[in-house]
């Protein structure tokens, strides 16, 4: 049954077009013969006589020229749609009228019996049918949907689609053309209100419409075990108020949930791109579209060093840099297991460009050797200790890693002439109340002071290195984040522990954060925004209640909060805040013209004051005097505030300050 399509597909384009032209001429001649037979016409001349053969040849020539002029041979028929078949009808109608006019002209010279309008009406219908049929048959077979529709394999997953009707048409078509058939859409749940129930799109019925989606899905989830998949259309999380409840009902019934995000392989056997529904989708946080061209141009061909590269943000920075065409990426981390796990995370084709070193970022000798040997163009400093309660007890380790680790890496970068040093900062650095916040704020101050230090100043550390910090909030799903903790507690049967029902946090996906960090570095390197900032801030959207995150994750697991999984409130732990902020009252937020990225005009402590504070801090840590160490960090922050009037002398004017 597929020999026709195999023959046509195997020909070169020019040969294929010639094949179709000959086929059409033959079909026209067959249509003439059929119209005469079906209308029981008795011609007064012999069809095979010289006179008859001349008429056949004339019909063939006229039809060929007319079909060429009507554009029948410029269409790619496996992508044909309704307008293309209408063009065939139009061409056949013109051909019928032309032949009818020619017959009238012929009869004015010589009477012809057995030829009237009836034959031409039949010819129009027959010619359209038999000329369209091969094209339709070709597309039917080429799409791979012919016998697959009739004999769909039983292992294809039965699925419901939730979304717009127009998108349903596209998805059904592509699920049918997939080889092998992975999904079989058995019903459509329309997001348009008042969608006509019972009607069909490509044979698939519309089984539900807003606002009865949940009710219908519950019937499917409880009434059949054969439904394996719920496919949401793109943007459905923003269109359906009960989106998270639909996810909960599906997962409670053992139905996997995915979301349509695009198409791949748009040639033979097109395929759908279906993404797993993650928590960031449930929380309705809109994703940030990356400027791939700009960040690719920035990273492409460069040598990248990522400290803390085995952590959540670090490993995504590593993978993204490789994807964007970095010449080589070196991971510096003190976690042997983390580096091993990273090697499993990176695609095998990129292993030749990946280098790893087990080092302590606070060890100047080790970092100097790594930077000298690798010669990076950019250092992304993501190495840090970040667990708030643990660092309250292990404050000396926090100071050693978060502050002196940053100092060592930054000074080595300046000494070795690294083009750019990028510190990954945190919203906890804003008006800090914890050891983590204080150490991250001190790290920002080190970077800001080096950023503002003139290269020609005696003892200056700025050199040719561009120093910046990028500040943002929680990364969803990172190691130790509330998402991973809640997930483990839910899998253990509860309870889910929350410090306070009022607590909120900013959330961003790790992929978004990493792309925006790279974009910030690209802007700082190019100076395209027209200003020079030591600290960049990412727009995290609105803060999300932690209690809402917990309740949503419990529902997503197919359970009910407070009933199946208990939620216990433990009280705020040392150093924690109810609400985080991304910038302080004394910091000026400046728009850069870059989506989701702003510059921060903030007070800068002079490098000499930073050095003095670090010397005192080192002595306090050596004496294991936590109170003295925290006092030094607090005084350093107060020194920053006291220098607000001198800010104009420390950093270039911002757009908002320019006269």
C-alpha positions in Angstrom: 0.0 0.0 0.0 3.0 2.3 0.5 4.7 1.7 -2.8 3.3 4.9 -4.3 4.6 7.1 -1.6 8.0 5.3 -1.6 8.3 5.8 -5.3 7.3 9.5 -5.1 9.5 10.2 -2.1 12.6 8.5 -3.6 12.6 10.8 -6.7 14.6 14.0 -7.0 12.5 17.2 -6.8 12.6 17.8 -10.5 11.8 14.2 -11.4 9.1 14.2 -8.8 7.5 17.3 -10.3 7.7 15.8 -13.8 6.1 12.6 -12.5 3.2 14.6 -11.0 2.7 16.5 -14.3 2.4 13.3 -16.3 0.2 11.8 -13.6 -2.2 14.9 -13.8 -2.4 14.7 -17.7 -3.3 11.0 -17.4 -5.9 11.7 -14.8 -7.5 14.4 -17.0 -7.7 12.0 -19.9 -9.2 9.3 -17.6 -11.7 11.9 -16.3 -12.8 12.7 -19.9 -13.3 9.0 -20.5 -15.2 8.4 -17.3 -17.4 11.4 -17.8 -18.5 10.1 -21.2 -19.1 6.6 -19.8 -20.9 7.8 -16.6 -23.2 10.2 -18.7 -23.8 7.4 -21.3 -22.7 9.7 -24.1 -22.5 8.3 -27.6 -20.0 10.3 -29.6 -20.5 10.6 -33.4 -16.8 10.1 -34.1 -14.2 7.3 -33.2 -12.2 8.3 -30.2 -9.2 6.4 -31.5 -9.3 7.8 -35.0 -6.8 10.4 -36.1 -9.3 13.1 -35.4 -10.0 11.6 -32.0 -6.3 11.3 -31.1 -5.8 14.9 -32.0 -8.5 15.9 -29.6 -7.0 13.8 -26.8 -3.6 15.4 -27.4 -5.2 18.9 -27.4 -6.9 18.2 -24.1 -3.6 16.9 -22.6 -1.7 20.1 -23.7 -4.4 22.5 -22.5 -4.7 20.9 -19.1 -0.9 20.8 -18.6 -0.5 24.5 -19.5 -3.5 25.5 -17.4 -2.4 23.5 -14.3 1.1 25.0 -14.5 -0.3 28.5 -14.7 -2.5 27.8 -11.7 0.4 26.9 -9.5 -0.4 23.2 -8.9 3.2 22.3 -9.1 4.6 24.8 -6.6 2.9 23.2 -3.6 4.6 20.8 -1.2 1.8 18.3 -0.8 2.7 16.8 2.5 2.1 20.2 3.9 -1.1 20.8 1.9 -4.1 22.4 3.5 -7.6 23.5 2.5 -6.5 26.4 0.2 -4.4 24.0 -1.8 -7.2 21.7 -2.5 -9.5 24.6 -3.3 -6.8 25.6 -5.9 -7.3 22.1 -7.5 -11.0 22.7 -7.6 -10.5 26.1 -9.2 -8.1 24.7 -11.8 -10.5 21.9 -12.7 -13.4 24.4 -13.0 -11.3 26.6 -15.4 -10.3 23.5 -17.4 -13.9 22.4 -17.6 -15.0 25.8 -18.8 -12.2 26.0 -21.3 -13.0 22.6 -22.8 -16.7 23.5 -22.9 -15.9 26.7 -24.8 -13.7 24.7 -27.1 -16.5 22.2 -27.8 -18.9 25.1 -28.6 -16.3 26.5 -31.0 -15.8 23.0 -32.6 -19.5 22.5 -33.0 -19.8 25.8 -34.9 -17.6 24.3 -37.6 -18.6 20.7 -37.4 -21.7 19.2 -35.7 -20.8 16.7 -32.9 -23.4 14.4 -31.5 -23.4 13.0 -27.9 -21.7 16.0 -26.3 -23.7 18.4 -24.1 -23.5 20.2 -20.7 -24.2 17.1 -18.7 -20.8 15.5 -19.7 -18.9 18.6 -18.6 -20.6 18.8 -15.2 -19.7 15.1 -14.6 -16.1 15.9 -15.9 -15.7 18.7 -13.3 -16.6 16.4 -10.4 -14.6 13.4 -11.7 -11.5 15.4 -12.6 -11.4 17.1 -9.1 -11.8 13.8 -7.4 -9.2 11.8 -9.2 -6.6 14.6 -9.4 -6.9 15.3 -5.6 -6.9 11.7 -4.6 -3.2 10.9 -5.3 -2.1 14.0 -3.4 -4.3 13.3 -0.5 -3.2 9.7 -0.5 0.5 10.8 -0.6 0.1 13.1 2.3 -1.8 10.4 4.2 1.0 7.9 3.8 3.8 10.4 4.1 2.5 11.6 7.5 2.7 8.0 8.8 -0.9 8.2 9.9 -2.5 5.8 7.5 -2.5 2.3 9.0 -1.3 3.7 12.4 -4.8 5.2 12.9 -6.4 1.8 12.2 -3.9 -0.3 14.0 -2.6 1.9 16.8 -0.3 -0.1 19.0 -1.8 -0.8 22.5 1.3 0.5 24.2 0.6 4.1 23.1 -0.3 6.1 26.2 -3.9 7.2 26.3 -4.0 10.9 27.1 -6.3 13.8 27.7 -5.4 17.3 26.3 -6.2 20.4 28.3 -6.0 23.7 26.4 -7.3 25.7 23.4 -9.1 23.9 20.6 -6.7 25.3 17.9 -3.7 23.9 19.8 -5.6 20.6 20.3 -5.8 20.2 16.5 -2.0 20.7 16.2 -1.1 18.3 19.0 -3.5 15.5 17.8 -2.0 15.7 14.4 1.6 15.4 15.7 0.8 12.7 18.2 -0.6 10.6 15.2 2.5 11.2 13.1 5.0 10.2 15.7 6.8 6.9 15.0 6.6 5.0 17.2 3.3 6.3 18.5 3.9 7.4 22.1 0.6 9.1 22.8 -3.0 8.7 21.7 -5.3 11.7 22.5 -8.7 10.3 23.5 -10.4 13.5 24.6 -10.1 17.3 24.7 -10.8 19.4 27.8 -11.2 22.9 26.3 -10.1 26.0 28.2 -12.6 28.2 26.2 -15.9 28.7 28.0 -18.9 27.3 26.1 -16.8 25.1 23.8 -19.2 22.8 22.0 -19.2 19.5 23.9 -19.4 16.3 21.9 -18.0 17.9 18.8 -14.8 16.3 17.3 -11.5 17.5 16.2 -9.9 15.0 13.9 -12.2 12.4 15.4 -11.3 13.2 19.0 -14.3 14.4 21.1 -14.4 17.6 23.2 -15.3 16.0 26.6 -15.2 19.1 28.9 -15.0 22.9 28.9 -14.6 25.6 31.6 -15.7 25.6 34.3 -16.2 21.8 34.6 -12.7 20.6 34.0 -12.0 19.3 37.5 -15.3 17.4 37.7 -14.7 15.7 34.3 -11.1 14.9 35.1 -12.1 13.3 38.4 -14.4 11.0 36.5 -11.6 9.9 34.2 -9.2 9.5 37.1 -11.5 7.3 39.1 -13.4 5.6 36.3 -10.5 4.2 34.2 -7.0 2.9 34.8 -6.0 3.1 31.2 -5.6 6.9 31.1 -1.8 7.5 31.5 -1.2 11.1 30.6 -2.6 14.6 31.0 -1.2 17.1 28.5 -1.6 20.8 29.2 -1.4 23.3 26.4 1.3 26.0 26.4 0.4 28.8 28.9 -2.4 26.8 30.5 -1.1 27.6 34.0 -2.0 31.3 33.3 -5.4 30.5 31.7 -6.8 28.1 34.3 -7.4 29.2 37.8 -7.7 25.6 39.0 -4.5 24.5 37.3 -2.8 23.2 40.4 -6.0 21.4 41.4 -6.1 19.6 38.0 -2.5 18.5 38.6 -3.4 17.2 42.0 -6.4 15.3 40.7 -4.4 13.7 37.9 -1.5 12.7 40.1 -3.8 11.4 42.8 -5.3 9.1 40.1 -1.8 7.9 38.9 -1.9 10.0 35.8 1.3 11.7 34.7 1.2 15.4 33.9 3.2 17.1 31.2 3.0 20.4 29.3 3.3 21.2 25.6 6.1 23.7 25.0 6.8 23.5 21.3 7.6 21.3 18.3 10.8 19.6 17.1 11.7 17.9 13.9 9.2 19.7 11.8 9.8 17.5 8.8 8.9 13.9 8.5 7.4 12.5 11.7 7.1 15.8 13.6 7.3 15.4 17.4 6.0 17.2 20.4 8.2 18.7 23.1 6.5 17.9 26.4 7.9 19.2 29.6 7.3 17.8 33.1 5.1 20.1 35.2 7.4 21.5 37.9 6.6 23.4 41.0 7.7 26.7 39.5 4.9 26.2 36.9 2.4 25.4 39.6 3.3 28.6 41.4 2.6 30.6 38.2 5.9 32.3 38.1 6.4 33.4 34.5 9.7 32.3 33.0 12.2 34.8 31.7 13.0 34.7 28.0 16.8 34.7 27.6 18.7 36.7 25.1 20.5 33.7 23.7 22.3 35.6 21.0 23.9 38.0 23.4 24.9 35.5 26.1 26.2 33.1 23.5 28.4 35.9 22.0 29.6 36.7 25.5 30.5 33.2 26.6 31.4 31.6 23.2 35.1 30.9 22.9 36.0 31.9 26.4 37.6 30.0 29.2 35.3 29.9 32.3 36.2 29.1 35.9 33.3 28.3 38.2 34.0 28.0 41.9 31.5 26.0 43.8 30.7 24.3 40.4 29.4 21.2 42.0 26.5 23.0 43.7 23.1 23.7 42.2 23.8 27.1 40.7 27.4 26.2 39.9 26.6 23.0 38.0 24.0 24.9 35.9 26.5 27.6 35.2 29.0 24.9 34.1 26.4 23.2 31.8 25.1 26.4 30.4 28.6 27.7 29.6 29.4 24.5 27.7 26.1 24.8 25.8 26.9 28.4 24.9 30.2 27.4 23.3 32.8 28.1 26.0 36.2 27.0 24.9 36.7 25.2 28.3 35.1 25.2 31.7 37.0 24.5 34.9 35.1 23.5 38.1 36.8 24.3 41.4 35.0 22.7 44.4 36.0 20.9 47.6 33.3 18.2 47.3 34.6 15.1 45.7 31.1 13.5 45.5 29.7 16.8 44.1 32.3 16.8 41.3 31.6 13.1 40.5 27.9 13.9 40.4 28.5 16.8 38.1 30.4 14.6 35.6 27.3 12.5 35.4 25.2 15.6 34.8 27.3 16.9 31.8 26.8 15.3 28.4 29.6 13.0 27.3 30.3 15.1 24.2 31.3 18.0 26.5 33.6 16.1 28.7 36.7 17.1 26.7 36.0 20.8 27.5 35.3 20.2 31.2 38.1 20.3 33.8 37.8 19.7 37.5 39.9 20.6 40.5 39.3 19.7 44.2 40.3 22.8 46.0 39.5 25.0 48.9 38.6 28.5 47.7 40.1 30.1 50.8 43.5 28.4 50.0 45.4 31.1 48.1 48.2 28.7 47.0 45.7 26.3 45.4 43.6 29.0 43.8 46.7 30.7 42.4 47.9 27.5 40.8 44.4 26.8 39.3 44.0 30.3 37.8 47.6 30.4 36.6 47.4 27.0 34.8 43.9 27.4 33.4 44.1 31.1 32.5 40.3 31.9 32.7 38.7 34.8 31.0 35.8 34.9 33.5 35.5 33.6 37.0 31.9 32.9 38.3 32.4 32.7 42.1 29.5 30.6 43.3 31.3 28.8 46.2 29.6 29.6 49.5 28.1 28.0 52.6 24.4 28.9 52.6 22.4 27.1 55.3 21.2 29.8 57.7 20.7 27.8 61.0 23.9 25.8 60.5 26.0 28.8 59.9 24.8 30.4 63.2 26.7 27.6 64.9 29.5 27.3 62.4 30.1 31.0 62.0 33.9 30.7 61.6 33.5 28.3 58.6 31.0 30.8 57.1 33.6 33.6 57.5 36.4 31.5 56.1 34.5 30.4 53.0 32.1 33.2 52.2 34.4 36.2 53.1 38.0 35.1 52.8 37.2 32.6 50.0 35.8 35.6 48.0 38.8 37.7 49.0 41.3 35.1 47.8 39.5 34.4 44.5 39.1 38.1 43.8 42.6 39.1 44.6 44.0 36.2 42.6 41.8 37.2 39.6 43.2 40.8 39.8 46.8 39.6 40.2 46.5 37.2 37.2 44.6 39.7 35.0 41.4 37.8 34.7 39.0 39.9 32.6 36.0 39.5 34.8 35.1 38.3 38.3 31.4 37.7 39.1 30.2 37.0 42.6 27.0 35.1 43.1 25.3 37.0 46.0 22.0 36.6 47.9 19.0 38.6 49.1 20.1 37.7 52.6 22.9 40.3 52.2 20.3 43.1 52.4 20.0 44.4 56.0 21.5 41.1 57.3 20.3 39.5 60.5 22.1 36.2 60.1 25.7 35.0 59.9 25.0 34.0 56.3 23.6 37.4 55.5 26.5 39.3 57.1 29.1 37.2 55.3 27.4 37.6 51.9 27.2 41.3 52.5 30.9 41.5 53.4 31.6 39.5 50.2 29.6 42.1 48.2 31.6 44.9 49.9 34.9 43.3 48.9 33.7 43.1 45.3 32.3 46.6 45.3 35.4 48.1 46.8 37.6 46.4 44.2 35.2 47.5 41.5 35.6 51.1 42.6 39.4 51.1 43.2 41.3 52.9 40.5 43.8 50.8 38.6 46.5 53.3 39.0 46.2 53.8 42.8 49.2 52.5 44.8 48.4 49.1 46.1 45.3 49.0 44.0 43.8 45.6 43.2 41.5 46.6 40.4 44.0 46.1 37.6 42.2 45.1 34.4 39.6 42.9 36.1 36.0 43.9 36.0 34.4 43.1 39.4 30.6 42.7 39.9 28.2 40.9 42.2 24.8 39.6 41.1 22.1 39.5 43.9 19.0 37.3 43.8 16.8 35.2 46.1 16.0 31.5 46.4 16.6 29.2 43.6 13.8 26.7 43.4 14.8 23.0 43.7 18.4 23.7 44.6 20.2 21.6 47.2 18.8 22.4 50.6 15.9 24.6 49.3 12.5 24.3 50.8 11.3 22.4 47.7 13.8 19.5 48.3 13.2 19.5 52.0 9.4 19.5 51.6 9.6 16.7 49.0 11.6 14.5 51.3 9.2 15.1 54.2 6.1 14.4 52.0 7.7 11.1 50.7 8.3 10.1 54.3 4.7 10.6 55.2 5.1 14.0 56.9 4.9 16.1 58.8 6.0 19.0 56.6 7.7 21.6 58.9 7.4 25.3 58.3 9.0 27.9 60.6 6.1 30.4 60.4 2.8 30.5 58.4 3.5 34.2 57.5 6.9 33.5 56.0 7.5 34.4 52.3 10.4 34.0 49.9 11.4 35.0 46.4 11.8 32.1 44.0 13.4 31.7 40.6 14.3 28.6 38.6 18.0 27.8 38.5 18.0 28.0 34.6 16.5 31.6 34.7 18.9 32.7 37.4 22.0 31.4 35.6 21.0 33.0 32.2 20.4 36.3 34.0 23.7 36.1 35.8 25.5 35.6 32.5 23.5 38.5 31.0 24.5 40.7 33.9 28.2 39.8 33.3 27.8 40.5 29.6 26.3 43.9 30.3 29.0 44.8 32.8 31.7 43.8 30.3 30.3 45.7 27.4 29.0 48.8 29.3 26.0 48.9 26.9 23.6 50.0 29.6 25.7 53.3 29.9 26.4 52.9 33.6 29.0 51.2 35.7 27.5 49.1 38.6 29.3 46.9 41.1 26.0 45.1 42.1 23.3 43.9 39.7 19.9 42.7 41.0 17.6 40.2 39.4 13.8 40.7 39.3 12.4 37.8 41.2 8.7 38.7 40.8 6.5 38.7 43.8 7.4 36.8 47.1 5.6 33.5 47.6 4.2 32.3 50.9 6.1 29.3 52.1 2.9 27.8 53.4 1.4 27.9 49.9 4.5 26.1 48.5 4.0 23.3 51.1 0.3 23.0 50.5 0.7 22.9 46.7 3.5 20.3 46.8 1.3 18.1 49.1 -1.6 18.3 46.7 0.7 17.6 43.7 1.8 14.4 45.4 -1.9 13.3 45.3 -2.5 13.9 49.0 -4.4 16.5 51.1 -2.7 18.9 53.4 -3.5 18.7 57.1 -5.5 15.5 56.4 -3.0 13.1 54.7 0.1 15.1 55.4 0.4 17.2 58.6 1.9 20.7 58.5 3.8 21.6 61.7 5.0 25.2 62.5 8.3 25.2 64.4 8.9 28.9 64.9 11.6 31.1 63.4 15.1 29.8 63.8 18.1 32.0 64.7 19.1 34.4 61.9 15.9 33.9 59.9 13.6 36.6 58.6 9.9 36.4 57.9 10.3 38.3 54.7 13.4 38.9 52.6 14.1 42.0 50.5 16.2 42.3 47.4 17.6 45.8 48.0 17.9 48.1 51.0 16.3 51.5 51.6 19.7 53.2 51.1 20.2 51.5 47.7 18.9 53.1 44.5 17.4 50.7 41.9 18.2 51.8 38.3 16.6 50.3 35.2 19.2 49.2 32.6 16.8 48.4 29.7 17.4 44.7 30.2 14.5 42.5 31.1 14.5 41.3 34.7 17.9 42.9 35.5 18.6 46.2 37.4 21.6 48.0 38.6 22.1 48.9 42.2 23.6 52.3 43.2 24.9 51.5 46.6 27.4 53.0 49.1 30.9 51.7 48.8 33.5 51.2 51.6 37.0 52.3 50.7 39.4 49.5 50.1 41.6 50.5 53.0 38.7 50.3 55.4 37.8 46.9 54.0 41.3 45.7 54.5 41.3 46.9 58.1 38.0 45.2 58.9 39.2 42.0 57.3 42.4 42.0 59.4 40.3 42.5 62.6 37.9 39.8 61.4 40.7 37.3 60.9 42.0 37.9 64.4 38.5 37.4 65.9 38.1 34.2 64.0 41.5 33.0 65.1 40.5 33.8 68.7 37.1 32.0 68.2 35.4 35.2 69.4 32.0 35.1 67.6 30.8 38.3 69.3 33.9 40.3 68.2 33.6 38.9 64.6 30.0 39.9 64.3 30.8 43.3 65.7 33.4 43.8 63.0 31.0 42.8 60.3 28.3 45.1 61.8 30.8 48.0 61.9 31.8 47.4 58.3 28.2 47.7 57.3 27.8 50.9 59.4 30.9 52.3 57.8 29.2 51.8 54.5 26.1 53.7 55.6 28.2 56.6 57.1 29.9 57.1 53.7 26.6 57.8 51.9 27.4 61.4 51.4 30.7 60.5 49.7 29.1 58.0 47.3 29.4 60.3 44.3 33.2 60.2 44.7 33.3 56.4 44.9 31.3 55.3 41.9 30.3 56.9 38.5 27.0 58.8 38.3 23.9 56.7 37.5 21.2 57.6 35.1 19.1 58.8 37.9 21.9 61.1 39.3 23.2 62.6 36.1 22.7 66.3 35.8 
